[in-house]
């Protein structure tokens, strides 16, 4: 079975494969998860199967890139692109999604910087990266490196 991340066909190709001891490897994502000695992908692998989000990410990124480029080119007069517009286009393209949350989503919760303590009682609309958005970010990081 082929997995999404870099189109891995075995655990040997996965960046989450870490040496355990005595020639054994484990998955860094799943606790207490020794990998098969032959590096075949186990059924419990947490990575999405290919093609999963890849086609969605490709079409979402094409839409998003077109919107950004169109605005930046500004009928032949290149300029800055508004951050609020970028966020809306990412939302419209399915790269991010809105969720209502009732507590900080983690230590680096950026929404917590903008809302008061009482706001959590009624719920706060926060933006989260979708699987398609994560696939697009991963593709960009692979191209940078």
N, C-alpha and C positions, 0 to 999 in steps of 0.2 A: 504494500500500500504506500503511495506517495503522499508526503505531508507538505504543507504549505511553505514553511520557512525555508527559503532558498531551494524549494523543490527537493527536499531531502528524501532519498530512497532508503536510507538506513540511519540508525542512530549515530553511526560513525561520522556522518555529515552534519549532524545537528550541533549548533553552538551551545546547547544546554547539556551536552554530554560532558560529565566531569569524572576524573579519575577518583576511584574510591580507595581501593588497596588490592594488593596481590593480583594485579591484572584485571580487576573488576571495575566497571564504570557504573555510574548512577545518573539519573535525570535530576538536574538542578531545580526543576519546577515542582516535581512531585516528590514529597518526602518518602524516605525509605523505599526507593524505587531502583533496585538493581536492574541493569540492562541485560538483555540476552547476550551471551558470549559471542553469538554469531552476528551481533549488531542489527538483527531484524527489528523492525518497529513493533513494539508491543501494543496490544489492543487498548491499553490504558493511556497511551500517548496523549498528552493534553493539546498538542498542536492540531489545528483544523486540517481536515483532509483537503487535498488538492482535487478539484479546482476551487472549491469553497468560495472565499471572498475575492479571489484574484480577478475574475471577470467583472465583478461588481466594483472593485477598487479601480480597475482600468477605466471603466465607463464613468465612474464618479470623478476620477482624477481628470479625465478628458473634459468633462463638463466644467469642473472647477477651474482647470487651467485656462480654458477658453474664456470664462467669465473674468478671471483676473487679467489675462492678457488683453482682452477687449477694453477693459476699463483703463488699464495702464497705457495702452496705445492711444486712447482718447482721440480718435479720428485723426491720427498723424501727429498729435502733440503729446508725447510721452510725459507722464507725471506720476505722482504718488497715488497709491491705492489706499483708500480708507480701511482701517482695521475692522470697523463695524461691518463694512461691505464684505470683506473677506470672511468674517465669521458667518454672515448670513448665507453666502455662497457655499461655504463648507457644510452648513446645515441643509441647504437646498439640494446639495449634491450627495448627501448621505454620508459625509465623512465625519460629521459630529452629530450628536443627538441631544435633545433636552430631556432631563430627568428631574423629577421633583424629589428632593431629599430632605430629611428631617434632622440630619446631623452632618458634621464635617465628614467628607469622604476619605480623609486621611490627614497625615501630618502636613502635606503640601497643598491643602485645599485652598485654591485661590478665591473661591466664593466667600470664604470666611472673612477675608479682608474687606469685603464690601457690604456685609449684612450685619445687623445687630443681633445680639443674643436671642431676642424675642422672635426674630424672623423664622428661626428653625421650627418653632411650634406650628406655624401654618404651612411650612414647607418652602423651600427655596428652589428655584429653577436653576439648575447647573448644566453646563455643557460637558459631555463626555465624548471621547473619541470612539467611533464605531469600529467594528472589525475591518471594514473597508478602509477607514482612515488609518488604522494601525498598519494595514498592509501597505498603504501608500507611504507612510513614514518609514517603514522598514525598507521599502524599495529605494527611497531617497537616501537612507543611511548606507545602504550597500553601494550606491553609486558614488557617494562621497569618499568612501574608504578605499 
